Amino acid sequence: MLVLSRKSNEEIVLPRLGIVFKVLEIRGDKVRIGIAAPSDIPVYRQEVWERIQAEEAAATPHNGSHNGSAHGVHPVAAPAH
């Protein structure tokens, strides 16, 4: 993990992704961060992203057995003789 120190109104830039993080305000133990990103890059708070992932996992049917299909490999029936 890269750790950077920034003061209020300073930015961190990810130029290849077109993303800019800006420290908007520091008040006590809270930091307000502004994020400018292209519209095709979703940005979520961690707790929201975890909820989305849990909802998607719950909506995906599975029976607990592993047959390889999760990796794009599907079992093939043996030819009849």
N, CA, C and O atoms as a GROMACS GRO file, in nm:
protein
  324
    1MET      N    1   0.085  -0.117   0.000
    1MET     CA    2   0.000   0.000   0.000
    1MET      C    3   0.090   0.124   0.000
    1MET      O    4   0.181   0.136   0.081
    2LEU      N    5   0.062   0.212  -0.089
    2LEU     CA    6   0.131   0.341  -0.094
    2LEU      C    7   0.063   0.434   0.005
    2LEU      O    8  -0.059   0.448   0.003
    3VAL      N    9   0.140   0.497   0.092
    3VAL     CA   10   0.085   0.590   0.190
    3VAL      C   11   0.140   0.729   0.159
    3VAL      O   12   0.261   0.749   0.152
    4LEU      N   13   0.049   0.825   0.141
    4LEU     CA   14   0.087   0.963   0.109
    4LEU      C   15   0.026   1.058   0.211
    4LEU      O   16  -0.084   1.035   0.260
    5SER      N   17   0.097   1.161   0.242
    5SER     CA   18   0.045   1.267   0.329
    5SER      C   19   0.003   1.384   0.242
    5SER      O   20   0.075   1.423   0.150
    6ARG      N   21  -0.113   1.439   0.271
    6ARG     CA   22  -0.164   1.555   0.198
    6ARG      C   23  -0.225   1.652   0.296
    6ARG      O   24  -0.278   1.612   0.400
    7LYS      N   25  -0.217   1.778   0.263
    7LYS     CA   26  -0.282   1.882   0.342
    7LYS      C   27  -0.413   1.918   0.272
    7LYS      O   28  -0.438   1.876   0.160
    8SER      N   29  -0.495   1.995   0.341
    8SER     CA   30  -0.621   2.039   0.283
    8SER      C   31  -0.595   2.110   0.150
    8SER      O   32  -0.503   2.190   0.138
    9ASN      N   33  -0.679   2.079   0.051
    9ASN     CA   34  -0.673   2.133  -0.086
    9ASN      C   35  -0.560   2.076  -0.171
    9ASN      O   36  -0.538   2.125  -0.282
   10GLU      N   37  -0.489   1.976  -0.123
   10GLU     CA   38  -0.387   1.910  -0.204
   10GLU      C   39  -0.449   1.786  -0.269
   10GLU      O   40  -0.548   1.731  -0.221
   11GLU      N   41  -0.386   1.743  -0.380
   11GLU     CA   42  -0.443   1.635  -0.459
   11GLU      C   43  -0.346   1.518  -0.478
   11GLU      O   44  -0.225   1.531  -0.462
   12ILE      N   45  -0.403   1.405  -0.512
   12ILE     CA   46  -0.330   1.287  -0.557
   12ILE      C   47  -0.389   1.253  -0.694
   12ILE      O   48  -0.511   1.248  -0.709
   13VAL      N   49  -0.304   1.230  -0.791
   13VAL     CA   50  -0.349   1.211  -0.929
   13VAL      C   51  -0.308   1.072  -0.979
   13VAL      O   52  -0.194   1.029  -0.961
   14LEU      N   53  -0.403   1.003  -1.042
   14LEU     CA   54  -0.376   0.878  -1.114
   14LEU      C   55  -0.397   0.910  -1.262
   14LEU      O   56  -0.505   0.885  -1.316
   15PRO      N   57  -0.296   0.964  -1.328
   15PRO     CA   58  -0.316   1.019  -1.463
   15PRO      C   59  -0.357   0.916  -1.568
   15PRO      O   60  -0.435   0.949  -1.657
   16ARG      N   61  -0.308   0.795  -1.560
   16ARG     CA   62  -0.344   0.695  -1.661
   16ARG      C   63  -0.490   0.653  -1.651
   16ARG      O   64  -0.548   0.606  -1.748
   17LEU      N   65  -0.549   0.670  -1.534
   17LEU     CA   66  -0.690   0.635  -1.514
   17LEU      C   67  -0.781   0.758  -1.519
   17LEU      O   68  -0.903   0.744  -1.521
   18GLY      N   69  -0.722   0.877  -1.520
   18GLY     CA   70  -0.802   0.998  -1.522
   18GLY      C   71  -0.871   1.026  -1.390
   18GLY      O   72  -0.981   1.082  -1.387
   19ILE      N   73  -0.807   0.986  -1.278
   19ILE     CA   74  -0.867   1.001  -1.146
   19ILE      C   75  -0.786   1.100  -1.063
   19ILE      O   76  -0.663   1.096  -1.062
   20VAL      N   77  -0.857   1.188  -0.992
   20VAL     CA   78  -0.795   1.285  -0.902
   20VAL      C   79  -0.865   1.276  -0.767
   20VAL      O   80  -0.987   1.285  -0.759
   21PHE      N   81  -0.786   1.260  -0.662
   21PHE     CA   82  -0.836   1.263  -0.525
   21PHE      C   83  -0.793   1.396  -0.466
   21PHE      O   84  -0.676   1.434  -0.477
   22LYS      N   85  -0.886   1.468  -0.404
   22LYS     CA   86  -0.852   1.596  -0.343
   22LYS      C   87  -0.898   1.598  -0.198
   22LYS      O   88  -1.013   1.564  -0.168
   23VAL      N   89  -0.809   1.636  -0.109
   23VAL     CA   90  -0.845   1.652   0.032
   23VAL      C   91  -0.921   1.784   0.042
   23VAL      O   92  -0.863   1.891   0.024
   24LEU      N   93  -1.050   1.776   0.070
   24LEU     CA   94  -1.133   1.895   0.076
   24LEU      C   95  -1.130   1.961   0.212
   24LEU      O   96  -1.128   2.083   0.224
   25GLU      N   97  -1.131   1.877   0.316
   25GLU     CA   98  -1.139   1.932   0.452
   25GLU      C   99  -1.089   1.828   0.552
   25GLU      O  100  -1.111   1.708   0.535
   26ILE      N  101  -1.022   1.876   0.653
   26ILE     CA  102  -0.981   1.792   0.764
   26ILE      C  103  -1.041   1.853   0.890
   26ILE      O  104  -1.012   1.968   0.924
   27ARG      N  105  -1.125   1.775   0.957
   27ARG     CA  106  -1.190   1.826   1.078
   27ARG      C  107  -1.184   1.714   1.183
   27ARG      O  108  -1.258   1.616   1.174
   28GLY      N  109  -1.098   1.730   1.281
   28GLY     CA  110  -1.083   1.628   1.384
   28GLY      C  111  -1.032   1.499   1.324
   28GLY      O  112  -0.927   1.497   1.259
   29ASP      N  113  -1.106   1.391   1.345
   29ASP     CA  114  -1.064   1.261   1.292
   29ASP      C  115  -1.132   1.227   1.160
   29ASP      O  116  -1.126   1.113   1.114
   30LYS      N  117  -1.198   1.326   1.097
   30LYS     CA  118  -1.264   1.303   0.969
   30LYS      C  119  -1.195   1.382   0.859
   30LYS      O  120  -1.156   1.497   0.877
   31VAL      N  121  -1.183   1.317   0.745
   31VAL     CA  122  -1.125   1.379   0.626
   31VAL      C  123  -1.228   1.372   0.515
   31VAL      O  124  -1.280   1.265   0.485
   32ARG      N  125  -1.259   1.485   0.454
   32ARG     CA  126  -1.348   1.488   0.338
   32ARG      C  127  -1.262   1.483   0.213
   32ARG      O  128  -1.171   1.565   0.195
   33ILE      N  129  -1.291   1.386   0.128
   33ILE     CA  130  -1.212   1.364   0.007
   33ILE      C  131  -1.303   1.378  -0.114
   33ILE      O  132  -1.411   1.319  -0.118
   34GLY      N  133  -1.261   1.456  -0.211
   34GLY     CA  134  -1.331   1.466  -0.338
   34GLY      C  135  -1.263   1.376  -0.439
   34GLY      O  136  -1.140   1.369  -0.443
   35ILE      N  137  -1.342   1.306  -0.520
   35ILE     CA  138  -1.287   1.216  -0.621
   35ILE      C  139  -1.344   1.254  -0.756
   35ILE      O  140  -1.466   1.253  -0.776
   36ALA      N  141  -1.257   1.287  -0.850
   36ALA     CA  142  -1.297   1.313  -0.988
   36ALA      C  143  -1.251   1.195  -1.070
   36ALA      O  144  -1.131   1.166  -1.077
   37ALA      N  145  -1.345   1.125  -1.133
   37ALA     CA  146  -1.314   1.006  -1.211
   37ALA      C  147  -1.402   1.002  -1.335
   37ALA      O  148  -1.512   1.059  -1.334
   38PRO      N  149  -1.356   0.936  -1.440
   38PRO     CA  150  -1.442   0.919  -1.558
   38PRO      C  151  -1.572   0.848  -1.519
   38PRO      O  152  -1.574   0.768  -1.426
   39SER      N  153  -1.678   0.878  -1.591
   39SER     CA  154  -1.809   0.823  -1.556
   39SER      C  155  -1.816   0.671  -1.570
   39SER      O  156  -1.906   0.609  -1.513
   40ASP      N  157  -1.724   0.610  -1.644
   40ASP     CA  158  -1.727   0.465  -1.659
   40ASP      C  159  -1.650   0.392  -1.548
   40ASP      O  160  -1.641   0.269  -1.550
   41ILE      N  161  -1.594   0.466  -1.453
   41ILE     CA  162  -1.524   0.406  -1.340
   41ILE      C  163  -1.609   0.427  -1.215
   41ILE      O  164  -1.621   0.539  -1.166
   42PRO      N  165  -1.668   0.318  -1.163
   42PRO     CA  166  -1.750   0.334  -1.042
   42PRO      C  167  -1.663   0.362  -0.920
   42PRO      O  168  -1.552   0.311  -0.909
   43VAL      N  169  -1.714   0.443  -0.830
   43VAL     CA  170  -1.644   0.478  -0.706
   43VAL      C  171  -1.743   0.455  -0.592
   43VAL      O  172  -1.852   0.511  -0.591
   44TYR      N  173  -1.703   0.372  -0.494
   44TYR     CA  174  -1.789   0.339  -0.382
   44TYR      C  175  -1.713   0.353  -0.251
   44TYR      O  176  -1.591   0.337  -0.247
   45ARG      N  177  -1.785   0.384  -0.144
   45ARG     CA  178  -1.730   0.368  -0.010
   45ARG      C  179  -1.718   0.218   0.014
   45ARG      O  180  -1.797   0.140  -0.040
   46GLN      N  181  -1.620   0.176   0.094
   46GLN     CA  182  -1.596   0.034   0.115
   46GLN      C  183  -1.719  -0.040   0.163
   46GLN      O  184  -1.749  -0.148   0.112
   47GLU      N  185  -1.792   0.015   0.260
   47GLU     CA  186  -1.907  -0.056   0.314
   47GLU      C  187  -2.017  -0.072   0.210
   47GLU      O  188  -2.090  -0.171   0.213
   48VAL      N  189  -2.030   0.022   0.118
   48VAL     CA  190  -2.129   0.010   0.011
   48VAL      C  191  -2.084  -0.098  -0.088
   48VAL      O  192  -2.166  -0.179  -0.130
   49TRP      N  193  -1.956  -0.099  -0.124
   49TRP     CA  194  -1.904  -0.199  -0.215
   49TRP      C  195  -1.920  -0.341  -0.158
   49TRP      O  196  -1.955  -0.433  -0.230
   50GLU      N  197  -1.894  -0.358  -0.029
   50GLU     CA  198  -1.911  -0.488   0.036
   50GLU      C  199  -2.057  -0.533   0.032
   50GLU      O  200  -2.084  -0.652   0.011
   51ARG      N  201  -2.150  -0.441   0.052
   51ARG     CA  202  -2.292  -0.474   0.046
   51ARG      C  203  -2.331  -0.516  -0.096
   51ARG      O  204  -2.406  -0.612  -0.114
   52ILE      N  205  -2.283  -0.444  -0.196
   52ILE     CA  206  -2.311  -0.479  -0.336
   52ILE      C  207  -2.258  -0.618  -0.367
   52ILE      O  208  -2.328  -0.699  -0.428
   53GLN      N  209  -2.135  -0.646  -0.325
   53GLN     CA  210  -2.075  -0.778  -0.349
   53GLN      C  211  -2.157  -0.888  -0.281
   53GLN      O  212  -2.180  -0.993  -0.340
   54ALA      N  213  -2.200  -0.864  -0.157
   54ALA     CA  214  -2.279  -0.964  -0.084
   54ALA      C  215  -2.414  -0.987  -0.153
   54ALA      O  216  -2.459  -1.100  -0.163
   55GLU      N  217  -2.476  -0.881  -0.201
   55GLU     CA  218  -2.605  -0.894  -0.271
   55GLU      C  219  -2.589  -0.970  -0.401
   55GLU      O  220  -2.673  -1.053  -0.437
   56GLU      N  221  -2.480  -0.943  -0.474
   56GLU     CA  222  -2.454  -1.015  -0.599
   56GLU      C  223  -2.427  -1.162  -0.572
   56GLU      O  224  -2.474  -1.249  -0.646
   57ALA      N  225  -2.351  -1.191  -0.466
   57ALA     CA  226  -2.322  -1.331  -0.432
   57ALA      C  227  -2.450  -1.405  -0.392
   57ALA      O  228  -2.467  -1.521  -0.428
   58ALA      N  229  -2.538  -1.338  -0.319
   58ALA     CA  230  -2.664  -1.400  -0.277
   58ALA      C  231  -2.756  -1.424  -0.396
   58ALA      O  232  -2.835  -1.519  -0.396
   59ALA      N  233  -2.748  -1.340  -0.497
   59ALA     CA  234  -2.835  -1.354  -0.615
   59ALA      C  235  -2.783  -1.457  -0.713
   59ALA      O  236  -2.857  -1.499  -0.803
   60THR      N  237  -2.658  -1.500  -0.699
   60THR     CA  238  -2.599  -1.599  -0.788
   60THR      C  239  -2.630  -1.738  -0.738
   60THR      O  240  -2.587  -1.775  -0.629
   61PRO      N  241  -2.705  -1.817  -0.815
   61PRO     CA  242  -2.738  -1.952  -0.768
   61PRO      C  243  -2.615  -2.042  -0.769
   61PRO      O  244  -2.538  -2.044  -0.864
   62HIS      N  245  -2.598  -2.115  -0.662
   62HIS     CA  246  -2.491  -2.214  -0.652
   62HIS      C  247  -2.534  -2.318  -0.550
   62HIS      O  248  -2.610  -2.289  -0.458
   63ASN      N  249  -2.483  -2.440  -0.567
   63ASN     CA  250  -2.524  -2.547  -0.477
   63ASN      C  251  -2.410  -2.593  -0.387
   63ASN      O  252  -2.423  -2.693  -0.316
   64GLY      N  253  -2.299  -2.522  -0.389
   64GLY     CA  254  -2.189  -2.557  -0.302
   64GLY      C  255  -2.092  -2.655  -0.363
   64GLY      O  256  -1.980  -2.669  -0.313
   65SER      N  257  -2.130  -2.726  -0.471
   65SER     CA  258  -2.036  -2.817  -0.534
   65SER      C  259  -1.959  -2.744  -0.642
   65SER      O  260  -2.008  -2.646  -0.699
   66HIS      N  261  -1.840  -2.792  -0.669
   66HIS     CA  262  -1.756  -2.726  -0.769
   66HIS      C  263  -1.735  -2.821  -0.886
   66HIS      O  264  -1.679  -2.929  -0.870
   67ASN      N  265  -1.780  -2.779  -1.002
   67ASN     CA  266  -1.763  -2.864  -1.120
   67ASN      C  267  -1.677  -2.798  -1.226
   67ASN      O  268  -1.669  -2.846  -1.338
   68GLY      N  269  -1.611  -2.686  -1.190
   68GLY     CA  270  -1.523  -2.619  -1.284
   68GLY      C  271  -1.590  -2.512  -1.365
   68GLY      O  272  -1.522  -2.434  -1.430
   69SER      N  273  -1.724  -2.506  -1.365
   69SER     CA  274  -1.793  -2.410  -1.450
   69SER      C  275  -1.766  -2.266  -1.411
   69SER      O  276  -1.782  -2.176  -1.493
   70ALA      N  277  -1.726  -2.242  -1.287
   70ALA     CA  278  -1.695  -2.105  -1.246
   70ALA      C  279  -1.573  -2.051  -1.318
   70ALA      O  280  -1.551  -1.930  -1.322
   71HIS      N  281  -1.493  -2.139  -1.374
   71HIS     CA  282  -1.372  -2.099  -1.443
   71HIS      C  283  -1.389  -2.109  -1.595
   71HIS      O  284  -1.291  -2.103  -1.669
   72GLY      N  285  -1.512  -2.124  -1.640
   72GLY     CA  286  -1.537  -2.132  -1.783
   72GLY      C  287  -1.513  -2.272  -1.838
   72GLY      O  288  -1.516  -2.290  -1.959
   73VAL      N  289  -1.490  -2.370  -1.752
   73VAL     CA  290  -1.468  -2.508  -1.795
   73VAL      C  291  -1.594  -2.585  -1.762
   73VAL      O  292  -1.637  -2.587  -1.646
   74HIS      N  293  -1.654  -2.648  -1.860
   74HIS     CA  294  -1.777  -2.722  -1.840
   74HIS      C  295  -1.751  -2.870  -1.864
   74HIS      O  296  -1.683  -2.905  -1.960
   75PRO      N  297  -1.805  -2.957  -1.779
   75PRO     CA  298  -1.786  -3.099  -1.800
   75PRO      C  299  -1.850  -3.144  -1.931
   75PRO      O  300  -1.955  -3.093  -1.970
   76VAL      N  301  -1.786  -3.237  -1.997
   76VAL     CA  302  -1.836  -3.290  -2.124
   76VAL      C  303  -1.872  -3.436  -2.104
   76VAL      O  304  -1.794  -3.512  -2.046
   77ALA      N  305  -1.989  -3.475  -2.150
   77ALA     CA  306  -2.034  -3.614  -2.135
   77ALA      C  307  -1.947  -3.704  -2.223
   77ALA      O  308  -1.906  -3.666  -2.332
   78ALA      N  309  -1.922  -3.824  -2.174
   78ALA     CA  310  -1.844  -3.921  -2.252
   78ALA      C  311  -1.927  -3.966  -2.372
   78ALA      O  312  -2.049  -3.977  -2.362
   79PRO      N  313  -1.863  -3.990  -2.485
   79PRO     CA  314  -1.938  -4.033  -2.604
   79PRO      C  315  -2.002  -4.169  -2.581
   79PRO      O  316  -1.944  -4.256  -2.515
   80ALA      N  317  -2.122  -4.187  -2.634
   80ALA     CA  318  -2.194  -4.316  -2.623
   80ALA      C  319  -2.132  -4.417  -2.716
   80ALA      O  320  -2.091  -4.382  -2.827
   81HIS      N  321  -2.125  -4.542  -2.673
   81HIS     CA  322  -2.068  -4.650  -2.755
   81HIS      C  323  -2.173  -4.738  -2.809
   81HIS      O  324  -2.143  -4.834  -2.880
   0.00000   0.00000   0.00000
